[in-house]
Amino acid sequence: SNVKKMDIHNLTAKDIKKLHIWLRALIQVLYFLFIPSVYTAAFAGVKYIFTQIGAGEKVAMTSFVTVLVVICIYTILFGRFFCGFACAFGTLGDGVHALYVWICKKMKKKPLQIADAWTEKLCYLKYIVLALISILCFAGVYSKAKGTSPWDVFSMLHAGNFKLGGYLVGIVLLVLILVGMCFEERFFCRNFCPMGAVFSLLPVFPFFALHRDRENCIKGCKACTKKCPSNIGLPEDGSPKVEGDCFQCQKCIDTCPKGNIHTGVKGLRGNEFWFTILRAVILLILLLWLGV
C-alpha cells in the first residue's frame, strides 16, 4: 500500500499546533453536542450527598453519585481532562471567548481583559460557591433556591426547553457569566464552577499531568504561563506536584519555544496527540457505560 501512516514527528511545529487545535475543537464540539449533561449529573451527586447527610439519611450509590465518583477517579488518574475537553460549560466559555476575540480582531480593537489583580482574587469564589450550595443542601433548603442556577438555565436551553418561568435569577447570572467569558478565558471554570472547586481539591497523579524541563527553559520566558487560561506555572520535570487549576487544555505544549513541555511519562513525549485521543476515548467509554 502506498498509504503512509500519519507520523506527526515529521510535521512542522506549526502543523502540529494546528493539529492539536483542531483535535481539541473536534472533541469539544462532539461532547458539547452529544454528551452535554455530565457536569450537571456529577454536581447532582454532590448535592445529593450533602442533602442526605444533612437529613441523617443513608448515602446510596445513585446514578448521580456513580457519575461523580467515576469522573473524580478519572480526574485523579488523568488530571482535569474532562474540564478542558468534555465539559459543555467549559466549551461554551471557550467558544464565547474566541468569538469575542475574533470580533475585536475584525474591528481592529484590543480585547478588554479583567485585570490580573482581580483574577487572582476571583479564583477563590468557586470554593465559596461550593460551600454555600453544600450548606444549603445540608440544611435541606436548597430546593427553595430553584431558578437561581445558571447551569440549570444553560442545560434547559441546550435541550431546547425555553420554558424558563421562575428562572429570572438564573438567567441574569448566566448572562453575567457570558459577559465574563468574553473578558477572561475560562471565566466560569476559574472563578465560579463548584465542580471545578471539587476537582481542584482532588489529589492528581503526576504521571500523565504536564511538566516542563525547567533547566532547558529560556531565562525569563514564561510563555507557557502567559498562554495558560489559569495563569499558572507548570511543575518541573520529576516533581510530584500538579496544579489543581490546570484544565489539561495543553495549549502550553505548542507555546513553548523550546518544546520542553510533556507528560510525566517521558515515553509519551511527542505523542500528546495520540494520548489526547486515548483519554477522550476512555472518558467516552466510561460515560457510555454510565448511561449519561
Secondary structure as UniProt FT lines:
FT   HELIX           8..10
FT   HELIX           13..34
FT   TURN            36..37
FT   HELIX           38..55
FT   HELIX           63..78
FT   HELIX           82..86
FT   HELIX           88..106
FT   TURN            107..108
FT   HELIX           116..122
FT   TURN            123..124
FT   HELIX           125..138
FT   TURN            139..140
FT   HELIX           142..145
FT   TURN            146..147
FT   HELIX           150..158
FT   TURN            159..160
FT   TURN            165..166
FT   HELIX           168..183
FT   TURN            185..186
FT   HELIX           187..191
FT   HELIX           194..201
FT   STRAND          210..212
FT   HELIX           214..216
FT   TURN            219..220
FT   HELIX           223..227
FT   TURN            229..230
FT   TURN            237..238
FT   TURN            244..245
FT   HELIX           251..255
FT   TURN            257..258
FT   STRAND          261..263
FT   HELIX           266..268
FT   TURN            269..270
FT   HELIX           272..290
//
